Amino acid sequence: MRCRPVHRLFAAGAVAFSTLLFGSSAAAAIPLPPPGPVASTTAFQVPVTFRSGCGVGFRCYVPTLAVITPQATADAPGLVTFTTGPPSTIAITSNDCIDVTVNWQNLSSGDTGTTEIRRMPPDYSRPGPYAPDEWCRYTPTTVSTGGGIVAATADVVASAQRTGDHVPVSSGFSIFKVP
């Protein structure tokens, strides 16, 4: 019975002695738990595809297949940010940079929604030439999906109907977890 108080007293004395010797830096060496959930980004497992061809002006050429791979980032509990990069085609022009519609459903709660990843117009305020990523940039959009497993589809049907210069081939699809 006497051993317990002695061990506790010894441990308390060791802590006090190390604080005197090393200052408060000894306490800083104790690892802290991580600050919280880290944002996780999931690229759509199936990308969006469309044909880019004739329609606007004189830019007729052999239609090429363009591929857009949206991404979903779960950066806060219940929130998802959708974004994408430029389409991968033979020659990226501002005409191939079209809006992407994302429909999502939280499979855990049943909540649904639709959002659009809109293209940003090129900045023509300075003389060219422009880098490929300056021709086609998108504004991220954040939605509240709630936590759980979320399924999302993405397509360019609405944008293709507005421009008349693109033919949708297939929709994109993804499943990801939101904290």
N, C-alpha and C positions, 0 to 999 in steps of 0.2 A: 504494500500500500504506500509505502514511503517513496518508491521509485517514481511513481507518476508525477508528483509535484516537483521532484528534482529534475526530471526530463523536461517538463514544461518550463521551469525556471532557466534551465540551461539553454533551451531554444530561444526564449525571450532575450536572454543575455547575448546570444550569438547575433541575433538581429540588431540589437542595440550597438554592439561592438562593430559590426560591419557598416552600420550607418555612420558611426564616428570615423571609422577608417576611410571609407570610400565615399562618404557623402550620400546624396540622394541618387547618384548614378547607379547604385546597386539595385534600387527599386526599378529603374528604367530598363534594366536587363530582363525583367520578367516579361515574357511574351504576352501580348494582349490579344483578345479574340478579334477576329476580322470585323471591320466596321459595319457589315451588312451584306445583303445579297449583291453580287456582282452582275452587271448587265450581261445578258447572253444574247448573241445575235445568231439567227438562223437564216441561211439563204434558202429560198424556196427550192424544194427538192425537184420540182418540175418547173422549168422556166416558161415564160410567155414567149410565143413566137408569132411573127407576122411577116407578110411579104411586103416589100417596099418597091413601088414601081412608078409607072407614069401617072400623071394626074395634074399636078400643079405646074404651070409654066411649061418649059421645054425640057424638063429633066427626064426624058424617056431613056430607059436603059433596060437591060435584061433584069427582070425582078430578082431581087436577092432576098434571102431569108434573114430576118433580123431576130435576135434573141435578147430578151430582157430578163434578168434574174433579180426580182425584188428580194428585199431582206426585211426580216421582222426582228426588232430589238426589244426585249423585255427589260426595260431599264428601271422600272419601279413597280411595286406591287399593283397589279391590275391594269397597268398601262403598257401599250405596245406602240413603238414607232416604226412605221413602214417607210422604206426608202429604196432607191435603186440607183444604179449607175447607168451610163449610156448603153444603148443597144450594141451588141457585137455584130457588125456588118462589115462588108468589104471597105466601104467608104462611109464614115459617119458624117452626116450633114445635119444641120438644124432641122431639116424636113423629116428626118427619121426619128427625131426625139419627140415622142408623143406621150400623152398622159396615160397613166395606168390606173385602172379601177380595181380596188381590192374589196372583196366581200368576205367577211369573217363570221365565224360562229364559235362561241365558247361551248364546247361539248360537255363541260361540267355543269354549267348553269343554264344553257339554252339561249343565252343572249346572242343577238346577231347585230350586224351593222355593215355599212358600206362607207368607204372613204376613197379619195382619189389622190394619187401621188402625181402632182402637177409638175410639168416641166417649167424651168425658169428660162425666160427669153435670153438669148445671148446678149452680152454687153458690147455694143458697138461703139462705145464712147471713146475707145482708143483704136488706133490703126492696127490692122492685122499684121502678120498672119496669126491665127488663133490656134491654140493647142486643141486636140480632140476633146478633152474634158471641158473646154470652154464652150464648145458648140452645144453640148448636151449635159445639162445639170438638172437635178430634181430637187424640189422642196420637200423635206420629210414631213410626214403627217403623223400625229400622235392620237390614238384613240383609247378609250377606256373599255377594255374587254372583260375586266374582272379576272380573278385568278383561276387557273385550271388549264386544261388542255384546249388549245384553240386550233381550229382548222381554217385555212384561208385559201381563196382562189383569187387569181389576178388575171385581168384581160385588158385588151386595148380596143374592144368593140366600140365603145362610145366615142373614143378619140378617133378611130378610123372612120366612123360615120361623119364626124365633123370635118375631117380633112379631105376625105375622098381619095386619098393617095396611098392608103394602106389596106391590106386584106388580112384580117386575123386568121391565123392557122390553128393555134391551140392555146388554151388557157394554162396559166401556171397554178401550182398547188403546193401547199405546205402545211405541216402539222408541227406545233411547237408548244412548249409549256411556259405559262406565265405565272410568276410567283403571286 
